[in-house]
Amino acid sequence: MQTTRPLGAFLRNFREAALAAAAAATLAAAPPAAAQDDSVAEQLRRMAERLARLEQRNQELERRLQELQPAATAAQRTATAPAWGDAGRIDSLARDQKALAQRVDDLARQADLVEAGEEAGPKFEASLVGVGQQLNAGGSADGRSATRANYRGDVTVELPAGSIAGAQISALGHVRFGQGEGVALRPTHTATVNSLAFQTGAGADDSFAILAQAHLTFEWSLADGGFNDRKGDRIELSVGKMDVFGFFDQNAVAGDEAAQFLNNAFVHNPLLDSGGDIAADAYGFAPGLRLAYTRVGDGSAQWGASIGMFAAGSGANLSGSLGSPLVIAQLDWSPLQLNGEPRGNYRVYAWSNGRTTGLDGARERHTGVGLSIDQRVGRDWNLFGRAGRRIAGHGTFDSALTLGFEHGGRAWGRARDALGLASGWLRTSDAWRAASADGSVAGYASSRSERLVELYYRMTLNEHLDLSPDFQLVQRPGGEVGAARVRVFGLRAAASF
């Protein structure tokens, strides 16, 4: 039989472990915010109380062990087979101690399950955004000034879907509804000055919703999480109906039309979206899959590589073949702050799509490359830049550059507000210039780059409501020299939950 000295040390170590577990459970039970789930806090509180009682029991067992230790030692020295007595009682205490340790382990696992359930529970997001805009007569499609309003709503839910083959699975569903198409522009390279305009094919009198996204994501963890519970190294596979720009060409400063820039040329890479190279369905979504690897390393920076394949053309709305899809690959690198949040993001990508159309409307393959950058500078400056170049295929413009910033309102006593300014250049393609020069495109005697400017101020009313005045200017719309400028004044109101 083992001596009592190792057993006493074990009891002391176990007591310290039990105290640490009780302290951790008690801290977990303290609600970090008023909104924490009361039932979860109550479960953790009860676990802390039970651990405290177990610790008291452990102290009693250790005291009894110390009382019996001299007799047990003498019995071991004088008997080859210790009889039931003091030494036997020590064996019983050891078994009790083992059972106690097992019970504490069970309670710790229960606490982990409660916390994991809280972390992996359903996540709901909802927003409703309205926009009103006034367009000048020179910039409108019919030569008359126009005022239009529209709204768009989005509801997104993300649910844990268990695990399979070592991968944690999550399911995402996204429903979108809205009404109003926004102002109608004269011909421009810019697709729209209102990226929030949304209306189903049924028309303005029917504003029913569409299933915008529905996909599963499988995540294989390759390393423990990083600082501040950030995810570690991992592989992800997403399959289903998706927004391509949720996975590629992302940008923290110019990527959310509900809070940042409204002009489509600033929300995404203009060649992919305004230029039509993603060839998604009428609402901008497509079925497909995306595979990604993310490397976090020591937590000072992370980098990743991803590739996606998405149905295009008639395949995007499932009315035609899925052949010749959009294939896009991206490399990204992000330096990290101490809390694990990115200080900036640098993304370079390339794409090829065999179901786009040329200037004559015939099907052709478009191939291009792009760059998306956003960078924090100090506490208030957030800079962004995008560049794109089409290297195969023909469109009205073949290269684009957009630059800008968002500045926080701390300097004027409104820390939660922000001011945004962006400029862009969409270079008219040689094919479009040639078509204009030979007269096949009426009204375009000469073509140059279209120039864009947008300015907004986002005023935060409370944690759920924003109000944003917005101004946009388009010079040389469609690249036409001497064309009237497009001027748009707007007001955006957003509620999010």
FENPE-V393689 format. One record per residue. N is the residue number from 1. PHI is phi in radians with two decimals (* if undefined). PSI is psi in whole degrees, -180 to 180 (* if undefined). Layout:
[[N,PHI,PSI] [N,PHI,PSI]]
This chain:
[[1,*,145] [2,-1.17,153] [3,-1.26,165] [4,-1.40,-16] [5,-1.13,-49] [6,-1.07,-37] [7,-1.15,-40] [8,-1.12,-40] [9,-1.09,-41] [10,-1.05,-42] [11,-1.12,-42] [12,-1.13,-43] [13,-1.10,-41] [14,-1.13,-38] [15,-1.05,-43] [16,-1.11,-40] [17,-1.13,-41] [18,-1.14,-41] [19,-1.07,-41] [20,-1.12,-41] [21,-1.12,-41] [22,-1.12,-42] [23,-1.10,-42] [24,-1.12,-42] [25,-1.14,-38] [26,-1.14,-43] [27,-1.09,-41] [28,-1.11,-32] [29,-1.30,-21] [30,-1.26,119] [31,-1.17,124] [32,-1.25,-20] [33,-2.69,159] [34,-1.08,-24] [35,-1.47,-2] [36,-1.13,147] [37,-1.11,121] [38,-1.12,-37] [39,-1.13,-40] [40,-1.12,-45] [41,-1.08,-39] [42,-1.14,-41] [43,-1.08,-44] [44,-1.17,-35] [45,-1.12,-44] [46,-1.11,-39] [47,-1.10,-39] [48,-1.10,-42] [49,-1.11,-41] [50,-1.15,-38] [51,-1.13,-36] [52,-1.12,-41] [53,-1.15,-40] [54,-1.11,-37] [55,-1.12,-40] [56,-1.07,-42] [57,-1.09,-40] [58,-1.08,-41] [59,-1.13,-38] [60,-1.13,-43] [61,-1.09,-40] [62,-1.17,-39] [63,-1.08,-44] [64,-1.12,-37] [65,-1.09,-42] [66,-1.13,-36] [67,-1.17,-36] [68,-1.53,-11] [69,-1.03,-45] [70,-1.07,-43] [71,-1.15,-38] [72,-1.14,-39] [73,-1.13,-43] [74,-1.11,-39] [75,-1.12,-37] [76,-1.17,-31] [77,-1.38,-27] [78,-1.90,-5] [79,-2.36,138] [80,-1.35,-31] [81,-2.26,98] [82,-1.02,133] [83,-1.36,166] [84,-1.16,125] [85,3.11,-133] [86,-1.12,-43] [87,-1.12,-38] [88,-1.12,-36] [89,-1.17,-31] [90,-1.14,-41] [91,-1.04,-41] [92,-1.11,-42] [93,-1.09,-39] [94,-1.10,-41] [95,-1.13,-40] [96,-1.06,-40] [97,-1.12,-41] [98,-1.11,-43] [99,-1.11,-38] [100,-1.12,-42] [101,-1.09,-41] [102,-1.10,-39] [103,-1.15,-41] [104,-1.11,-41] [105,-1.06,-41] [106,-1.09,-43] [107,-1.13,-39] [108,-1.10,-40] [109,-1.14,-38] [110,-1.09,-42] [111,-1.10,-41] [112,-1.07,-40] [113,-1.14,-40] [114,-1.10,-46] [115,-1.16,-40] [116,-1.12,-39] [117,-1.09,-37] [118,-1.19,-41] [119,-1.18,-39] [120,-1.71,15] [121,-1.23,174] [122,-1.04,142] [123,-2.08,121] [124,-1.98,138] [125,-2.36,140] [126,-2.51,144] [127,-2.57,151] [128,-2.41,121] [129,-2.23,132] [130,-2.07,145] [131,-2.35,134] [132,-2.10,133] [133,-2.38,148] [134,-2.11,129] [135,-1.97,137] [136,-1.26,160] [137,-1.10,-40] [138,-1.15,-24] [139,-1.68,-2] [140,-1.58,162] [141,-1.21,-30] [142,-1.89,9] [143,1.35,13] [144,-2.17,144] [145,-1.11,152] [146,-2.50,149] [147,-2.21,129] [148,-2.40,153] [149,-2.29,154] [150,-2.73,166] [151,-2.47,159] [152,-2.54,138] [153,-2.14,145] [154,-2.36,134] [155,-2.22,124] [156,-2.20,136] [157,-2.29,136] [158,-2.13,128] [159,-2.19,142] [160,-1.22,139] [161,-2.20,33] [162,1.38,-156] [163,-2.51,157] [164,-2.77,137] [165,0.91,38] [166,1.40,3] [167,-1.85,137] [168,-1.48,134] [169,-1.97,137] [170,-2.25,147] [171,-2.04,135] [172,-2.14,134] [173,-2.21,140] [174,-2.43,121] [175,-1.96,136] [176,-2.21,140] [177,-2.49,163] [178,3.03,-179] [179,-2.78,137] [180,1.84,129] [181,-1.69,-6] [182,1.42,-176] [183,-1.30,150] [184,-1.76,121] [185,-1.58,160] [186,-1.16,168] [187,-0.99,126] [188,-2.47,163] [189,-1.27,-30] [190,-1.20,130] [191,-1.21,-41] [192,-2.84,151] [193,-1.65,5] [194,-2.46,90] [195,-1.26,-8] [196,-1.51,-13] [197,-1.07,128] [198,-2.60,132] [199,-2.69,136] [200,-1.26,166] [201,-1.12,-15] [202,-1.25,-16] [203,1.81,179] [204,-1.17,-24] [205,-1.48,0] [206,-2.39,107] [207,-1.89,37] [208,-1.18,166] [209,-1.58,165] [210,-2.13,155] [211,-1.46,99] [212,-1.29,-47] [213,-2.41,146] [214,-2.76,105] [215,-2.62,160] [216,-1.88,142] [217,-2.13,125] [218,-1.79,127] [219,-2.15,121] [220,-1.81,116] [221,-1.42,130] [222,-1.82,-13] [223,-2.76,162] [224,-1.09,161] [225,-1.11,159] [226,-1.56,-164] [227,-1.04,144] [228,1.07,35] [229,1.07,26] [230,-1.32,152] [231,-1.14,148] [232,-1.68,-158] [233,-1.04,142] [234,-2.85,163] [235,-2.11,137] [236,-2.25,141] [237,-2.29,121] [238,-2.01,135] [239,-2.40,132] [240,2.49,-159] [241,-1.55,126] [242,-2.44,164] [243,-1.62,114] [244,-0.96,-37] [245,-1.35,-4] [246,-1.32,-15] [247,-2.15,-19] [248,-2.35,149] [249,1.08,28] [250,-1.17,157] [251,-2.73,127] [252,-1.27,-20] [253,-1.79,-34] [254,-2.32,82] [255,-2.81,1] [256,-2.29,99] [257,-1.18,-15] [258,-1.38,-15] [259,-2.36,-20] [260,-2.03,-130] [261,-1.30,146] [262,-1.66,-30] [263,-1.15,130] [264,-1.01,-30] [265,-1.21,-18] [266,-1.73,-23] [267,-1.26,-40] [268,-2.39,174] [269,-1.04,122] [270,-1.03,-34] [271,-1.17,-38] [272,-1.29,-41] [273,-1.72,-71] [274,-1.03,-38] [275,-1.39,-11] [276,1.44,14] [277,-1.30,-13] [278,-1.42,-26] [279,0.86,46] [280,-1.36,-174] [281,-1.28,-177] [282,-1.07,-19] [283,-1.87,2] [284,1.63,15] [285,-2.08,163] [286,-2.78,147] [287,-1.33,147] [288,3.04,-164] [289,-2.55,157] [290,-2.51,131] [291,-2.03,131] [292,-2.45,148] [293,-2.14,132] [294,-2.15,130] [295,-2.03,118] [296,-1.71,-36] [297,1.13,-131] [298,-1.43,1] [299,1.59,-2] [300,-1.40,-25] [301,-2.83,157] [302,-2.28,152] [303,-2.42,160] [304,-2.66,164] [305,-2.40,137] [306,-2.55,155] [307,-2.47,141] [308,-2.33,152] [309,-2.35,122] [310,-2.31,140] [311,-1.09,146] [312,-2.38,166] [313,1.07,-136] [314,-1.17,-20] [315,-1.24,-25] [316,-1.16,-33] [317,-1.79,15] [318,1.11,26] [319,-1.78,-3] [320,-2.56,-167] [321,-1.14,150] [322,-1.63,5] [323,-1.25,163] [324,0.88,55] [325,-1.33,173] [326,-1.30,125] [327,-2.05,126] [328,-2.39,137] [329,-2.24,144] [330,-2.45,141] [331,-2.00,136] [332,-2.42,152] [333,-2.47,135] [334,-2.42,115] [335,-1.21,142] [336,-1.94,147] [337,-1.42,176] [338,-1.09,-31] [339,-1.47,5] [340,1.56,-5] [341,-1.42,146] [342,-1.20,139] [343,-1.44,-22] [344,-2.96,168] [345,-2.43,133] [346,-2.20,117] [347,-2.25,134] [348,-2.24,139] [349,-2.62,164] [350,-2.47,151] [351,-2.49,160] [352,-2.59,133] [353,-2.41,118] [354,-1.55,7] [355,-2.19,32] [356,-1.65,178] [357,-2.19,151] [358,-1.57,-170] [359,-1.10,-29] [360,-1.55,5] [361,1.47,-4] [362,-1.39,153] [363,-1.23,136] [364,-2.71,164] [365,-1.59,133] [366,-1.98,136] [367,-2.31,141] [368,-2.79,175] [369,-2.31,154] [370,-2.62,167] [371,-2.49,135] [372,-2.35,126] [373,-2.32,137] [374,-2.40,144] [375,-2.58,130] [376,-1.44,138] [377,-2.29,111] [378,1.20,-157] [379,-1.51,-24] [380,-2.06,-20] [381,-1.59,131] [382,-2.28,111] [383,-1.75,153] [384,-2.52,158] [385,-2.73,143] [386,-2.35,148] [387,-2.51,146] [388,-2.58,149] [389,-2.52,125] [390,-1.52,125] [391,-1.90,-5] [392,-2.65,139] [393,1.77,168] [394,-2.22,139] [395,-2.63,180] [396,-1.20,-29] [397,-2.39,152] [398,-2.17,-2] [399,-2.64,156] [400,-2.61,147] [401,-2.45,127] [402,-2.29,137] [403,-2.41,151] [404,3.07,-169] [405,-2.73,163] [406,-2.23,133] [407,-2.10,127] [408,-1.19,157] [409,-1.59,18] [410,-1.03,-36] [411,-1.11,-27] [412,-1.99,25] [413,1.38,17] [414,-2.24,73] [415,-1.08,-25] [416,-1.60,-6] [417,-1.47,171] [418,-2.70,147] [419,-2.01,129] [420,-2.14,141] [421,-2.48,134] [422,-2.48,150] [423,-2.28,151] [424,-2.57,154] [425,-2.32,122] [426,-1.96,109] [427,-1.43,122] [428,-1.06,136] [429,-1.30,158] [430,-1.10,-36] [431,-1.12,-40] [432,-1.23,-37] [433,-1.09,-43] [434,-1.13,-42] [435,-1.13,-35] [436,-1.22,-40] [437,-1.18,-36] [438,-1.53,5] [439,1.52,0] [440,-1.28,-18] [441,-1.99,103] [442,-1.10,138] [443,1.54,-1] [444,-2.06,75] [445,-1.18,-33] [446,-2.58,149] [447,-2.29,141] [448,-2.45,-170] [449,-1.22,140] [450,-1.42,137] [451,-2.02,139] [452,-2.23,146] [453,-2.47,137] [454,-2.43,139] [455,-2.31,131] [456,-2.45,158] [457,-2.27,117] [458,-1.67,114] [459,-1.78,117] [460,-1.52,114] [461,-1.44,-42] [462,-2.77,-169] [463,-1.17,-13] [464,-2.02,-18] [465,-2.13,133] [466,-2.23,151] [467,-2.34,128] [468,-2.35,106] [469,-1.19,147] [470,-2.54,140] [471,-2.31,137] [472,-2.32,146] [473,-2.35,130] [474,-2.09,116] [475,-1.78,144] [476,0.89,56] [477,-0.98,134] [478,1.22,8] [479,1.43,6] [480,-1.41,119] [481,-1.21,131] [482,1.52,-3] [483,-1.22,149] [484,-1.08,143] [485,-1.27,150] [486,-1.72,123] [487,-2.15,129] [488,-2.31,124] [489,-1.85,136] [490,-2.54,165] [491,-2.43,128] [492,-2.04,133] [493,-2.11,129] [494,-2.28,135] [495,-2.15,130] [496,-2.36,149] [497,-2.46,*]]
